[in-house]
Amino acid sequence: MGNCSSTGNGGYSSALSYRQMADALQRGFAVGGSDTEHEGDGITFGTGHPEKIRDWAYRSTHVLAEDAEAVIGAFYGKVSAHAYFAGRSTGGQQAIQETTASF
């Protein structure tokens, strides 16, 4: 296995970046994405639900990374050599959060 790639979300959106995912697949990457544990593109999903805000803010991205490595390892018999994350706006924040946080 060479590389894997994940995609980020913009704003409060739960939409997956299918175009980015398809591009990475065409280049031979294993690909993953997350709806950040909600539906839609507004913040109301988190009203009165602090755990849902944590899922959106950082936990879903971290779980995606862990699960992707487990699936890649099981399928290919080894983990990926490199992991990449494509995102801007909130997707960029998701990437930075994952690379700098200690869980």
N, C-alpha and C positions, 0 to 999 in steps of 0.2 A: 504494500500500500504506500503510495506516495504522499498525498496531501488530502486534507479535508477542509471544507469551508462552511461557515455559517453566515446567515444573513440577519441583519437587524431590522428594526421597525422604526417608522417615523412618528414623531409625536406620541400620542396615546393609542395609535393604531394597532390593531391585532392582525392586520393583513400581512401575509407572507409575500416575499419578494420573488415571485415565480420567475421573472425574467433573469434576475441575478442568479437564482438557483440553476436555471437551465444553462446559462452561460458557463457556470462552474462545472456542471455535469459534462458539458461538451468538451471541456478542457481536462477531463479525467479526474476531477475531484469527487470525493464522497461529500454529500451536501446535506445540511440540516437547516431548519428554521423553526421559529416558535411564534405562537399567537400570544405570547406572554400571559397565558392563562386567563384571557378574557375575550369578548367579542366586541367589535365596533371600534370607533375612533374617538371616543370621548372619555373623560375622567370619571364619569358617574358610576362606573363599575366599582370604584373603590370607596364610594361614599359609605361610611360606617363599617368598612371592611379593611382594617389595616393590613391583614395578611395578603389581601389581593393587591394592595399597593406594593408590598414587599415582593410579591411574585412579579409584578410588572417592572419594578425598579431594578431588581438584580437576580432574584432567585430562579426565575424561569430560564434566563440566559445561562446561569451556572449549571442547572440541571441538564439543559440541552448539551452543554459541553461534556459533562460526565457521561450522559447516555450515549452520545455520539461515539466517544472513545470506546465504550463497552461494546457497542454494536460493530464498530469497525474492527476491534480486536477479535470478536467472536467470528466475524465473517472472513477476515483476511488472515487471522492467526497472529497478528501483530498490530500495534497501534500505529497511527499515521506518523510520518516523519515530521510534518509541519501542519499547523492548524492556522487558518486564516479566518477573518471576520470582516464581512463587507457591510458597511452601514454609514449613514450620515444622519445628522440631526440626532434624534434619540438613539438611533442605531449606533452612532459613534459613541454616545455616552454608554451604551450597553457594552461595547467593545472595551472601552477604557475601564469600566467598572469590573469586568471580568478579569482583566489583566492585572489590576492593582489591588483587588480585594483579597482579604484572607477570610475564608469562611469557616 
